[in-house]
């Protein structure tokens, strides 16, 4: 660990000069600044990413080797910064990388959770959560900035007087910033991610000291500091706890003060206000809200402008709308945020007044048309304003971005049915922005072998312009290239098989098909469909052991929210199926089912380059985008999936015939909803499905506890919102086509090359370029800031 820290600090030294220089550069040129507000940043490890982006990897490797050490071994010591749950938090991390690489003056703002996403242990097949004490040994990548500490207010009451409105008798918590450098790729730009940590002020609760209870008063400081203690571990599910609302306001209040301070004093190292008029605020500041979690930015910016800066209400509203934009990440109703008015009023009394006033203003302006055009829509908007964060956000921003709001997309249809009132009011606000991933971490860093064979053929330009992968289409029939791509995949598989053997003590067949589904465990993502396929394959092998089968290693990984009973049951089922199949001598190494424990960014970097098949099998109309699907595509796995989320665009780019697409489309799901989905009909009609369900139900996979999976079976038969049985037949048939192609390695690899060549659209550089031009009104720049060893211009 000492060697790891020595290396980390050495690498950090190369960052710091560039970091200071970048910030000086911004203060001198005073560009429009981009602020990306997110309650989650799922960063993973920093060391290797920094070496890659600074071009230091070979030098470090050589130096470490000369000391008789192994660079990879040192990299493994670093804890993942797991300050996110899944897609939303990882997207934020990819976006920071792209914003720095594109030379944008951008800042990520979030919370420095003391405990990130829990570590998952599997005990007797069940998920057990352990606290993620990621800061235990310190974090070499962050710099505390106590000089920028800011107060955040809660509770209290509102006083109205002729002089204006005052929020008084509040409880104050301090927000302490910790800065982490975010390097762009080989352009000497180093941006900042600033995460806030909650600290109690020194006089916190010291009234109790006045009656002599000094100890109690000091212990009570924990109440304030709990705000940044732990990440809520729910993905696509809203939990309406007061602490969560406090977290959301805490990050917003601290960040907006910081943004306004920087706006007022745009001189390096100076804190005296230069600007006092807010007219130009939207020309100098763009605030992007990552989902509704930072939605309080809208009433908070209004509060600051109107109450503190004395800007006239209508002017303040115009400034707020021109400054803020929002990205929506889901259409699942259980994920949308709704806060009880009573809780909101107690915690943020002034903000509730502002929201009511905004709502009334909205109805006054839009009311008659609303009522005429949509029946009682006016009433609906009024009611939903009181309870739904989304609506506050949609009214208070100039742009609402969704991952697939393109013409005719299913997501637009889902939006339309869910958010009809707002869409009808201002359709021009809604924009499509296809998500992306950073090619630095998700190709260069995690799959250097593949990056090398690509660079040999088309040069290194693809690293910052992924669309150049199109040039690989010229090599689809090039025998040497086909051989090289297949060889890289085989090496990655051997390496991952060795890792699994060391970590899990399981021996797997490296020439088997690596069939991978890694993502959060959720009913809509349908890990259960994957389970049914595994059981079906098992039953086929058992019924005719002499027949030849394509060997498969099915790997499923992901965390279940601690309070999500069905998701935890799904993990238990996967591990129980594995227990039976992996120990059946009839099966041998033709089929293995492995649950990948504690799936996280650093494990994704190992498994994705080794995968042959990527499972993206959510019910059509439920996954807003997905980004894991993109990582598998660029790393040379073929996709089996439904026409859902970004699978639709992947099929558009590569041609539907180059993915394994199966199952219901959105319109089929809607039709099935209208006629009523009856699982029993599929159970009665499909013998292999019936056999699998009967085995789960009878305790075949849980002989010690035959009733173990009754809840799973009951859900599948009578309460399945995501219609697993309706896609079973098409899925099994499609998996047969996967087997067929896998038996022809040359044709398989040609399809792999075509997929890689067509994955260029899915770079977060392209996403961020679109955000910059179409939402933030800034232009990416390829200017290289001179490195610290050269004089500045």
Beta strands, then each sheet from edge to edge (+ up, - down):
strand 1: 33-37
strand 2: 41-44
strand 3: 81-83
strand 4: 106-111
strand 5: 119-123
strand 6: 126-130
strand 7: 142-154
strand 8: 157-161
strand 9: 164-168
strand 10: 171-183
strand 11: 190-200
strand 12: 285-290
strand 13: 324-328
strand 14: 399-402
strand 15: 430-432
strand 16: 513-518
strand 17: 552-557
strand 18: 591-596
strand 19: 613-616
strand 20: 638-641
strand 21: 660-661
sheet 1: 7+ 10- 11+ 4+ 1+ 12+ 13+ 14+ 15+
sheet 2: 2+ 3-
sheet 3: 5+ 6-
sheet 4: 8+ 9-
sheet 5: 18+ 17+ 16+ 19+ 20+ 21+
end
